[in-house]
Amino acid sequence: MRIVRFTPSKKTSLGSDPQFGILESQNSIRLISGDPLYSGISPLEEKISTSDVKLLAPVIPRSKIVCIGKNYADHAAEMGGEVPKEPIIFLKPNTSVIGPGEVIRWPEDSSRVDHEVELAIVISRICKDVPKEKYSDVIFGYTIANDVTARDLQKSDGQWTRAKSFDTFCPIGPWIETEFKPDKQKISAYVADQLKQSARLDQMVFDIPTIIAFVTRVMTLLPGDLILTGTPSGIGPMIPGSKVSVAIEGIGELVNMVAK
């Protein structure tokens, strides 16, 4: 099931507030009542055409975005480091989130802004100290993320917070896929229609059960929290005016433009 969050882009009977729906086909969204993460959902009879809506980020975390660094061996190597012995975690603010079709804004502070395609986990409930064998109990679904990074600031700061935290630096979407099972699916990134990153999800150093168990030993996760699971090699700059597409086989494609 693909859960979308949207706002009407044309005059409809739906009003103007963001709403949730189930993407039933390329052209049709079935409306739902309730909130997928907080109250459960009930499908309604009413449908709306995808041409009449603007898709938004499928979730805005009320709490946090947890990221896993250097979780592909080839990316660790291109960053000049070894594969970590345990997951490296850092945070992005929820104010960095944007949705499909929105613009990634290049900050004046930076001279290099990079793409990083990642599989994102959407957490379903409050959880702490989750054992590996119970990891799926706390996952609502998966979406695609672009962990946008001001690479020059990451290097000059010696840590990652400022470089990862600018507004618009966490595009996610285009929907949450609740039936996705990470395995050997292809993960890729294109800039101006040129392939820049390509790998398989089974190349991650730490798999999903390990990530969930490790993160929840450190902190309590809340419904709607995101975990970004790391990026493969091929990171590189996105120049202003370019189209950036990040994709994961079995989920879809997330497209954004870059501008100053």
N, C-alpha and C positions, 0 to 999 in steps of 0.2 A: 504494500500500500504506500502510495506517495502522498505525503501530507504537504500541502502548500499553504503559504500565508500570503495574502494579497489585499490590494485595495482596488476598488472599481476605477477604471480609467474612462468610462463613459457613463452617461446617465442611465442608472438602473434603479430598481426598487430597493437596492441593498444599502443605500447610504454611502458614507465616505470612510467609515472606520475600517481599520484592518480586520480581516476575517480569515478563518481557516477553512480549508476544503480538501477533498480527496481528488487528486488528478486521475480521472478515469481514462482519458485518452489525450492525445496531443491537442484536441480542440475542446475538451469538456472537463469542467470541474464540478463535482457534486458538493453542495454546501453541507456543512455539519454544524451541529450545535455543541456547545461546550468547548473546553480548552484541552487539546490533546495531552498536555503534560500535567495539568492540575486538576481537572475534573472529569476526564474521560470524554468521549465523543459519541454522538448519535448521528448517523447519516440522515439527511433530509431528502425529500423528494425533489426539491428544487435544484436545477443545474444552471451553470452560467458558462458562456463561451470564454475560452482563454483569450480571445481577441478583445474582450471587454474588460480585462483586468490588467493590472501591473503586479507582477510577482515581487514580493518582498523577501528579505532574509527570513527563512522558515522558522527561525527562533531567535529571539534576543535574550541572551542569558541574563537573568536577574542577578546573578552572582559573579561567575568567573569563566574564563577560558584558560584551560591548562594545556600547555604545549610540551611535546616531547622532542628534545633536541638530538640530532645526530643518530637517528633511528634507522638509517640505511648506511651500510658500510661504505658505499661509494661516495655518499655525501660527506661522511666523516673524513674520508681521505681528501676530498677536494677542499675541505675546510682546514686541512693541515693537521688533523688530529687522529687519534686512534678510536676504534670502536669502544664506547663506554662499557664498563662492567655492570652498570645498572642504569636504569633510565635517568636521563637528565631532564628535569622539569623546570619550566618557567611559566609566567603568566602574561596574558594580554588582557587589556581592559575590555569590558563589554561595549564601551563607547567606540571601539574600533570596527564594530560590525557594520557591514553594508550588505545589500542583496544583489541579485542578478540584475545586470544592466546599469547599475549605479557606477559612479566615477571614482576611481582611486586617485586621490589628490596627492601630488608630489609636494612634500613640504619644502619650504625655502631653506631649512637647515641642512638639507642633504643634497649631495651631488650624484648619488647612486641609489636607486630604489629597485629592489629585486622581487621576482616572483618565487613562490615556493608552494607547489601543489601538495595538498595533504588530505588524507581521509580523516573526517571528523566524526567523533562519537557524540551522540546526543544522550545525555543521562536522563533516566526516567523517574528517579525517586531519590529521596534522601538516603545516603549510604555512607558507611564507614567500615574499614577493615573487611572488604569483600574478598573472600577466598577465590582462587583462580577458577575453581569448578562452578562457582556461582556468578561468574562475570556477566553472563547474558541476562540475569535477573534484573540488572540495573541499567540496561541499554534500551532506550526507546527506539533508536534507529541510527542511521548514518547519513551524512551529507558530505559535500565537497567544500574544502576551504582553500584559500590562498593566503598563506602566512606572509604577507607583504613585509619586507624588511629594508630599512635604510642601512645598507651594508657598510657604508663609510662610517656611520655613527656607531654601529655595532663594534667596528674595529677600534675607533678612537675612544669609545667609552670603556672598553674592556669588559662590558657586560651588555645585556640584551634589552633592558627594559625600554629605554627611549626609542631604540631602533625599531622595536616591534609594536609600539603603542600609539602611534599617530592615528587620529580619526581617519576612517576609511581603510585602515590597514588589515582588516580581516573580512574580506568578502566571503560569504558562505551561501550555499544553495545548490541548485535552484529549488530543491525540496528536501524533505526527510524521507528516506527510503526505509520503511520499517521491516522489510523482509530480506534485506541485504545480508549476505554471509561472507565476510572477508576471506579470500582464499588466494587465488592466483590472478585476480583481475588486474588489468592494465591500468596504470595511473600515469597521466601525461599532462604536459603544459605546452601551450603554443603562444608565441608572441608574434603578432603580425602574420599569422597563419604559418609560421615556421616552427617545427617541432624543437623544443628546448629540453624537455625532461620526459623520460620514458622508463618505466620500471614495472614490476609486478608487486602486488601487496605482500606476497609471501617472502619478499626480500627484506622485510622489516627485521631489524635485529631483535626487538622485543615485540612479541605478538600481543593481541588485544587482551587476553586473560592476564598476562603479566603486567601490562600497563594499568589495567583497572585495579589489580591487587596492589601494585606499588603506589599509585596515586592515592588510593583510599587508606593506605597506612599512614600517609602524611596528613591528609585533610579530608574533611567531610565534603561530599559532593551533594549538590542540590538539583532538583528537577530543572532541566533546561541548561545546566552547565554543559560546556563543550570540552572535549579532549581532542586536540590536534595531534595526530600520531607520527609526525615527522615527514620529511621530504627527501626524495632521491636526488642523485647528482644532476647537474645541469642547470643549477640556479644561475640567474643572470639578470641584467638590467631590463627594465621596461621603460622605454623612452616616452615622454609625453606625446599624446596623439596616437599611441599604439593600442590595438585590441589585444587583450589577454584572455586566453581560454584555458581553463583547467578542467580536466575530465577524469572520471573513473568509470571504467566499464561496469555496467550493471546499475549505476546510479544516474549518470547523465553528464551534462556539461554546464559549467558556470562561466559566463562571459562578462567581462568588464572592460571599460576604457580607462586610459590613464591620462591625466591632465594636470597642469600646474595651476 
